[in-house]
Amino acid sequence: METLQILGWIYLGVVLGSIAGVMVLALFTGTRMKGLQVKIDDLRIEKKLLKAQLDKSYRRGKPAPRKRNWKKKPRKK
């Protein structure tokens, strides 16, 4: 009978310990995940800005043709 009571207390301790462990891990990883999410959002904004700047630099269009002044060469006789 005494061994059954000891096993019951061990079982209760394992269950409560695992629940407490999960809660503590959730608290620590929650703040870390929030920081990583903020970093991801900042990088997405930076990506959009850089992409807009790149698109702007490629939109120059076709360059205007140069004017050429052709001079006629004198004919050889």
Beta strands, then each sheet from edge to edge (+ up, - down):
end
